[in-house]
Amino acid sequence: MTPAQMARARERLGLTLEQMAAMLGYQGVQKRQMQYDLETGRREIREPQRRLIEAYLSGYRPAD
């Protein structure tokens, strides 16, 4: 998954940077920045993150 694909996936899911960061497990005051860094290529998108995003795009929704 490229940074641009991640940004499009977030938009398709209707999530803000902060919401997507929380979905991927980021916490604290810097989570929005961490998500932004993923979408601009400053941070590497890890395989578990890619798989989780693809699951959400396929309709997966956890109970919480």
N, C-alpha and C positions, 0 to 999 in steps of 0.2 A: 504494500500500500504506500502510495506516495503522499507527501504532505498535502498536495492539492486534493487528492482523493479523500483524505481524512477530513479536510475542511468541507468538501461537498457532502460527505456522509453526515457530518454534524448538522449542516443546514437542512439536509433531507429529513433528519430526525427531529428537527425543530428545537435544537438545544443551543444554549448559550455556551461560550467558552468555559465558563465556570461549571455549568451543569455537565458538560462532556468530561471535564477534568474529574469531577466527582464520580461519574460513572466509571471512569478508568482507574479509580482508586487514589487519585491525588488528594491530599488534604492540606489544610493550612492556608495562610494568606497568599501563598505564591502559586496556588493551583491554577488560577486563570493564566498566569504567565507561562506555566509549564505546558498548558494546552496550546497556547499561542506558539510556543517554541516548537511543538510537534508539527503544527500546521505550516510553519515557515521553514522547516528543515533544520532548525538549530538543535533539535533533540531527535534522536533516532526513535522511530516507531517500532516497538518490540512486537514479536510474534503474538504473544497473548493479547496485546491491545488490538492488533489487527483482527484476530479471531473474535474477540468480544464485539467489536464494531460490526463485523459481518453478521454475527448472530442477531444483533439488534436490527440491522437492516433487513434480515430475513423474518422478523416478527417476534423474536424472543423477548419476553418481558418477565423478569424475576418477580417473585411475590413482594419483595420489599420495594 
